[in-house]
């Protein structure tokens, strides 16, 4: 006959055993066992943090004749374009992706030219890549300059040699698929179209015409649908359009931009007028799109002394911040940053240096006259951007 103490010990041991079994059951219930690998236990997946990226878009880069003046010649290379965006280094470095409209061709078999047609030394391509640009938009009214489609193809092949991404037009052996770049886990589609090709397209075959991107709503809708099907999280459309030197978009541009946004574009980023235009947000059933009708010139020699207006001395860089969560991708910030091209002659010769106007004003290097001019540029930029988009 067992004593009370013995019975109590047995009961206590039973309770402990039950607790251990229950604990093991709870632990097992919270482990995920991968198929075919039952000896390993994997903890449940934790909630993934949102993916975030910063994008930077520039307007036109236009290489005018003074770009090729002797002060750019060096022993190593015939031309050095590195000063052009040196002042933008920090801004370009901060961006996870940066693009610019490459409004020229690079054909070594044709004379270099800067007006009215453009042909630029190939060294410009790796120089811009080193400066921090990741891709070129190539559909513009100057992409057939030089020898037409032959110069165009040499330009794109030069970009490929230097591992520079490009979108808008394509080579004969390239598939007609949308350009999509994955940036910090976010897939960005860039679609570029030109309103005109200066009449140079008239001499092209149908096959070569098909390699250009004409600004037609049906084509944009088709390409947006392709980009979505290919998994794009954000779609940016770059129309090369509008009327030169006009600081407001036409009613036709506004209507087309709204249609493009309604078709699924998150960003519409215009170029060609060589001056900046106002921008706007549009709402499409709860999905917001940002439209920058023109970013003006990122680099050029279109100055007031030649054209009679300071408007051509003003450009904008567009900084966009994007966030992707389990519920979708959205633009969290879109900022237009007024810029200009500073002609730096302090060290002898002339260096053409693009930079943000606010950065120039914050520096101590400007003469009183230069500072006053920068202030006028800033005030004019603010006035243009403050205009209503439509009439």
Secondary structure, 3 states (H helix, E strand, C coil): CCCHHHHHHHHHHHHHHHHHHHHHHHHHHCEECCCCCCCCCEECCCCCCCEEEEEEEEEEECCCHHHHCHHHCCCCCCCCCHHHHHHHHHHHHHCCEEEEEECCECCCCCCCECCCCCECCCHHHHHHHHHCCCEEECCCCCCCCCCCHHHHHHHHHHHHHCCCEEECCCCCCCCCCCEEEEECCEEEEEEEEECCCCCHHHHCCHHHHCCCCECCHHHHHHHHHHHHHCCCCEEEEEEECCCCCCCCCCHHHHHHHHHHHHCCCCEEECECCCCECCEEEEEECCEEEEEECCEEEEECCCCHHHHCCHHHHCEEEEEEEEEEECCEEEEEEEEEEEEEEEEECCCCCCEEEEEEHHHHHHCCCCCHHHHHHHHHHHHHHHHHHCCCCCC
